[in-house]
């Protein structure tokens, strides 16, 4: 009997560790359908929100002033999402001479700071089940 309990406990533990989840992200309020959306998924240890330092990055078409992506097979944890509107398809968030973005952008939880990007904690989303979030682009 003890062996059965041990085996059952071991199987339950492995099952819990191996569960994977989906995070559906919809970015809304693009000013138009020109260009494309860059959507980056970050973990705590990634360099949020630095482009090309994300855990997973995707380039997505904009349609009806929206862009959507489903990040699949995510393990339980905290993630943050950054999105920017690459109007001219040059692969970077364009800025003016002061470093202020000239293309629209947004973050999970619609987190915003006045003079810098928000912190990971302000933008983090807990993924412990399949989840859908919406990000407003400004």
C-alpha positions in Angstrom: 0.0 0.0 0.0 2.8 2.4 0.9 4.3 1.8 -2.6 1.1 2.7 -4.3 0.8 6.0 -2.3 4.4 6.8 -3.1 3.9 6.1 -6.9 0.7 8.1 -6.9 2.4 11.1 -5.2 5.3 10.9 -7.6 3.0 10.9 -10.6 1.1 13.9 -9.3 4.3 15.8 -8.6 5.6 15.2 -12.1 2.2 16.1 -13.6 2.2 19.4 -11.8 5.7 20.3 -12.8 5.1 19.5 -16.4 1.9 21.5 -16.9 2.1 24.0 -19.7 -0.1 27.0 -20.3 -1.1 29.4 -23.1 -0.9 33.2 -22.8 -3.0 35.0 -25.4 -2.0 38.6 -26.0 -4.1 41.1 -28.0 -2.7 44.5 -28.6 -5.3 47.1 -29.5 -5.7 50.7 -30.5 -3.0 50.8 -33.2 -3.6 54.1 -35.1 -3.7 52.1 -38.4 -2.7 48.8 -40.0 0.6 50.1 -41.5 3.7 48.2 -40.6 3.8 45.4 -38.0 3.7 44.7 -34.3 6.7 43.4 -32.4 5.5 41.5 -29.3 8.1 40.3 -26.7 7.5 37.9 -23.9 9.9 38.3 -20.9 10.6 36.3 -17.8 12.0 37.8 -14.5 15.5 36.9 -15.5 15.3 38.5 -19.0 16.3 42.1 -19.7 12.8 43.7 -19.7 11.9 45.4 -22.0 15.0 45.5 -24.1 14.4 44.4 -27.7 16.2 41.2 -28.6 16.6 40.3 -24.9 13.2 38.7 -24.6 12.4 35.1 -23.8 10.2 34.8 -27.0 9.7 37.5 -29.6 7.3 37.5 -32.5 6.5 39.9 -35.4 2.8 40.0 -36.0 0.6 41.6 -38.7 -1.7 44.3 -37.7 -5.3 43.9 -38.8 -8.3 46.0 -37.9 -5.9 48.0 -35.7 -5.2 45.0 -33.6 -2.4 42.3 -33.3 -2.7 39.0 -31.5 -0.4 36.1 -30.6 -0.7 33.0 -28.5 2.4 32.0 -26.5 2.1 28.3 -26.0 3.7 25.7 -23.7 4.6 28.2 -21.0 5.6 26.9 -17.6 3.9 28.4 -14.5 5.5 31.7 -13.6 5.5 35.5 -14.0 5.9 37.0 -17.4 5.7 40.5 -18.8 4.9 41.6 -22.4 6.1 44.6 -24.4 4.6 45.6 -27.8 5.7 48.2 -30.2 4.3 49.4 -33.6 7.1 49.1 -36.1 5.5 51.4 -38.7 8.4 51.4 -41.1 9.4 47.7 -40.6 13.0 48.5 -39.6 12.9 46.2 -36.6 13.5 48.9 -34.0 11.4 51.2 -31.9 12.2 54.6 -33.5 12.9 57.5 -31.2 13.6 61.2 -31.5 16.9 62.9 -30.7 16.0 62.9 -27.0 15.3 59.2 -27.0 11.5 59.6 -26.8 9.7 56.9 -28.8 8.1 58.1 -32.0 6.2 54.8 -32.6 3.4 53.6 -30.4 4.0 51.0 -27.7 2.4 49.3 -24.7 3.1 46.8 -21.9 1.1 44.1 -20.1 -1.2 45.5 -17.3 -1.1 48.7 -19.4 1.8 49.7 -17.2 3.3 53.1 -18.0 5.9 55.4 -16.5 6.4 59.0 -17.5 10.1 59.0 -18.4 11.0 55.4 -18.7 9.7 51.9 -19.3 7.8 50.3 -16.4 9.5 47.8 -14.1 9.1 44.1 -14.7 7.0 43.8 -11.5 4.6 46.6 -12.7 4.0 44.7 -16.0 4.2 41.2 -14.8 1.3 38.7 -15.3 1.1 35.5 -13.3 0.6 32.5 -15.6 -0.7 29.5 -13.7 -3.6 28.7 -16.1 -4.4 29.6 -19.6 -4.7 33.4 -19.7 -5.8 36.1 -22.1 -4.6 39.7 -21.7 -5.2 42.9 -23.7 -2.6 45.7 -24.1 -3.5 49.2 -25.2 -1.1 50.7 -27.6 -0.4 54.5 -27.2 
